[in-house]
C-alpha cells in the first residue's frame, strides 16, 4: 500500500461532528487521528496572547518563524502543546474557532500548517479531519468523506459540547457564529471549505455517531475490496 491508500480525510463545516467521528474511526482502525483544526486554533490563541490581530499577516508571519506546536493523542480531544504548555482546553472555545477561521485565510499560515500536516501524513495510517484535508492537504488520498448537518443541529451539538465542558452557552449566538464561520470558510480565496469531487457526502443531521461510523466502515471495506480486485486484474 502507498501512503495515499492509508490516508482517510473527513472534511465539513464547524459542528458537523467531524472530531468525534474522526477520533473514533481512527481508534477502530488503529490509525493516527490528525486534528488540523486544532493547529489553526493554536495559532489563533498564540496571536491573542501576543496581542496580534488575527488578520495582520506580517505579525502573524513572525509568530510562525519559531512556532512550537505539537499534537499528542488524548483521551477525548487531541492534546495540543503550544510552547510546551497544554492548551487543549483553551483552544476549544467559540472565540478560538472564529480566530482559527481568520488565521486560516492567511496564505503563510495555510502554507506552514499544511506542510506540517503533510509531514504527519507521510507516515501513513492517518484519519485527517478539517476543512480542506481532501482538497488541499491530501488531494491524492484514496478515501474521502464530507460530513455535514443542518446549521440548527450543528448549533445544538456545539452548545451541548460546551455545556459538558462547563463553559457558558448562548445557543443563539453560537448559531450566528456558525453561519458566519460557514460563510468565511467557504468564501475565502485560499483553500475554501468545499467537498472534494471524489468525497462521499454524509448528512448526519438525523444519524447517531454509531450509524455514521458504521456507514464509513462499510464504505471503506467496499472501496478497499474494489481496489484489491483491480490490482488482481492488472
N, C-alpha and C positions, 0 to 999 in steps of 0.2 A: 504493500500500500504506500502511496505517496502521502505527504503531509496533507494535501488537499482532500484526500479520502478520509482523513480523521479529524477534519475541522467541521463543526456544526455552527452555523450562525443563526441567531434569533434576534431580529430587529422588531421595532414597533414603538409607538408613542408612549409617553410617560403614563404609568399606572395601568398598563395593559397586562401586567403580571409577568413580565419578562424575567425579572430577577428570581422570583420564586420558581418558575418553570425551568429556567436555565440551571439554577443551582441543583434542583432535584434531578434533572436529566443528566447532568454531569455526574452526580452521585451514582445513579443507576448504571451508567456506562463506565464508571471509574475513570472519567476524564477530568481535566483541569477546567475549572469554571473561571472564565475571564470576564470580569465586570468592567467594561470600557467606560461606562458612565461614571463609575466611582473615580476614575482618573481625572475626568473633567471637573467633577465636583471638588476634588482635592486642589486642583489649580485655582478654582474659584475661591475656595477657602483661603488659600495662600495669598491671593490678591487682596482679600478682605483684611487679613491680618497685617498685611504690609501697606494698607491704605492706598491700594492701587485700583483705579477704576477698571471694571471688567472689560471695557471696550477700548482701553488705552493699549494699543498693540505694542508700542515701543516699550512701555514699562512692563507689560506682561512678558515680552520677549526677554527682558533682563532677568525676570524671575525664573525662566526656563533654563537659563545658562547652566546653573548647578542644581537643577531640580532633583531632590532626594525623595523619591516616591517608590514605595514597594506595596505590592498586593500579596496578601497571605491568605490561606484557607481559614475560614471562620465557621463557627457552629451554625450561624444563620447567614448574615450578610458577609461579604468578603471583608477581611480585616485590611484596613488601609493605614499604612505608616507614612506620615509626612514629616520629613526631617526627624526621623526616629520616634515620633510621637504617634500613638494610636488615635487617629481622628475618625474612626469608623462611625461613631455616633454623631460627631459634629457635622459631617457632610450629608447626613440623611435628613435634611430639613427642606421645606419648600423653598426657602430662600436660597439654599445652595443649589437646588435644582434649577432655579432661574439663572443663577450665576454660571452654572455649567453650560446652559444653553447659550449664554452670552460669550463666554470664552471659547466655546467650540466653534464659533463662527469666525474666529481669527485664524488665518492661514498658518501662521507659525506654530500656534498651539496644536492645530489639527495635524500638521506635519510631524511635530515632535512626538505626540502621543500615538499617532498611527504607527510610527516606526517602532515604538516600544511594544505596541500590541502585536505587530508582525513578528518581532523577535520571539515573543512568547509562543506565537502560532507555529513557528518553525519547529518547535519540539513535538508538534502533533498532539492528537488526543485532546482537543480543546472544544469546549462549548463557549462560544463568544457571544456576549449579549450587548446590545447597544442600539444605535440608530443608523449606522452605516457599515456594520460589520460584513454584511453580504454584498454591498455595493462598492465599498472603497477599501476596507481593511483586508478582507479576504474574498475578493471577487471570484476567485477560482475554486472556492470551497464547493464540494460536491453537494452538501446537504444544507439547505437554507430554509428558514421559516420566517414568516412575518406575522407577528401576534398583535391583534388589535381587540378593542372592545369599545362600547359606546362611551362618550365623554361622561355621562352620568354614572355609569358603572365604574369607570376609572376613578372618578372623584370619590365615590363611596369606598373603594378599595384603599385609596391613598389615605383617606380620613381614618379608616379603621386601623391601618398600619401605624399611623402616627399616634393614635389613641393607645395602642398596645405598647408603645414606647414611652407613654406618659407625657406626650407633647400636646400642647393646646391645639384644638382643631376648630376651624371655621370652614365647614364644607362648602359653603357658597364661594368663599374666597379661593379655596382650593380648586373648585370647578373653573373659576375665572382664570386662575393661573395656568391650569391645564390647557384651556383654549388658547391662551396667549402663547404658551410654550409650543403647542402644536403648530401655530402659525409661524412662530420664529424659527422653529426647527425645519419646517417644510419649505420656507421661503428663502432661507439663506443660500448664498451663491456657492459656498464651499460645502460639499458633502451633505446636501439636504436630506432630511428624513424622507425616505421613499423605499418601497419594496423592490428588491432585486427582481428582474424579469423572470428568473427561474426559481423564485421563492414560493413555498407553499403557504398560502394565506389561511390563517385561523382566526375566526371571530370568537373570542372566549366569553362574550357577554353572558351567555347562559350555560357555560360549561364549568365544571369543577376542575380543580387542579389535576386530579387523577384522570379525568376524561381527556384533558389536553395532553397530558403526558402519555397516556395510552395511545392516543391518536398519533403522536410523534413517533413513538416506538414502532408502531405498525408501519408508518411511512418509511422510517429508516431501514427496517427489515426488508420491506418490499424493494426499496431502491438499491440496497446492497445486493439483494438477490439478482436484480436486473443487471447490475454492473458485473457481477460474477459470471452470469450467463453470457454476456457479451465478450468477456475475456476468454471464456472457454471456446466460444465460436471462432474467435480470431486466432 
